[in-house]
Amino acid sequence: MMLWLSLSGFILLLLGGIHVYWAFGGKWGASAALPTKAGSQQTLFVPGAAGTMIVACLLFCAAMLLLMQGRLLPVFLGAAFIKWSCWACAAAFMLRTIGDFNYVGLFRKVRTTRFAKFDLYLFTPLCLLLSAAFFAAASLAP
């Protein structure tokens, strides 16, 4: 269990780092990370630097919560806050796994774009794994 939580925390930290890289203008991986309209290369949205940094901070916070709930980091927040935050993260990643029924998630309609292929084989399974990790962590005794 601790190995799984450690790996999930590391993945969240890595994803946060990638978002910081993108916020400062990095291009690597960005073309595969944004959904595009079917039959074109036009992305559905173009995130700004501030929004990307907010996502990075949320990923870093999620990693810290997961690692604190798993007792892999010193706890400096209330146990109830950490536990309920882990439940919230589990729900958020599960909602991302389910998707919007058009471009992202298990039930997406658009399946032929580059993003859709990455979403099928990487992004959605990763969100399911992270949701399960947060669910398992939230189920631990405080």
Backbone hydrogen bonds, N-H to C=O, Kabsch-Sander energy under -0.5 kcal/mol:
donor,donor_aa,acceptor,acceptor_aa,energy
5,L,1,M,-2.5
6,S,2,M,-2.6
7,L,3,L,-2.7
8,S,4,W,-2.4
9,G,5,L,-2.6
10,F,6,S,-2.5
11,I,7,L,-2.4
12,L,8,S,-2.3
13,L,9,G,-2.3
14,L,10,F,-2.7
15,L,11,I,-2.7
16,G,12,L,-2.3
17,G,13,L,-2.2
18,I,14,L,-2.2
19,H,15,L,-2.1
20,V,16,G,-2.0
21,Y,17,G,-2.3
22,W,18,I,-2.4
23,A,19,H,-2.5
24,F,20,V,-1.6
25,G,22,W,-1.9
26,G,21,Y,-2.6
30,A,27,K,-1.8
31,S,27,K,-0.6
32,A,29,G,-0.6
33,A,29,G,-0.9
33,A,30,A,-0.5
34,L,30,A,-0.7
37,K,42,Q,-2.5
40,S,37,K,-1.8
44,L,35,P,-2.5
52,T,48,G,-2.2
53,M,49,A,-2.3
54,I,50,A,-2.1
55,V,51,G,-2.1
56,A,52,T,-2.2
57,C,53,M,-2.7
58,L,54,I,-2.4
59,L,55,V,-2.4
60,F,56,A,-2.5
61,C,57,C,-2.6
62,A,58,L,-2.5
63,A,59,L,-2.2
64,M,60,F,-2.2
65,L,61,C,-2.6
66,L,62,A,-2.5
67,L,63,A,-2.5
68,M,64,M,-2.5
69,Q,65,L,-2.7
70,G,66,L,-1.8
71,R,68,M,-1.5
72,L,67,L,-3.2
73,L,67,L,-1.1
76,F,74,P,-0.6
82,I,78,G,-2.3
83,K,79,A,-2.5
84,W,80,A,-2.6
85,S,81,F,-2.2
86,C,82,I,-2.2
87,W,83,K,-1.9
88,A,84,W,-2.2
89,C,85,S,-2.5
90,A,86,C,-2.5
91,A,87,W,-2.3
92,A,88,A,-2.5
93,F,89,C,-2.7
94,M,90,A,-1.8
95,L,91,A,-2.6
96,R,92,A,-2.0
97,T,93,F,-1.9
98,I,94,M,-2.4
99,G,95,L,-2.8
100,D,104,V,-1.0
101,F,104,V,-0.8
106,L,97,T,-2.7
107,F,98,I,-1.5
108,R,105,G,-1.2
109,K,102,N,-1.1
110,V,102,N,-2.8
111,R,109,K,-0.6
117,K,113,T,-1.7
118,F,114,R,-2.0
119,D,115,F,-3.1
120,L,116,A,-2.3
121,Y,117,K,-2.2
122,L,118,F,-2.7
123,F,118,F,-1.9
124,T,119,D,-2.3
126,L,122,L,-2.3
127,C,123,F,-2.3
128,L,124,T,-2.2
129,L,125,P,-2.5
130,L,126,L,-2.7
131,S,127,C,-2.4
132,A,128,L,-2.4
133,A,129,L,-2.2
134,F,130,L,-2.5
135,F,131,S,-2.5
136,A,132,A,-2.7
137,A,133,A,-2.6
138,A,134,F,-2.8
139,S,135,F,-1.3
140,L,136,A,-0.5
140,L,137,A,-1.2
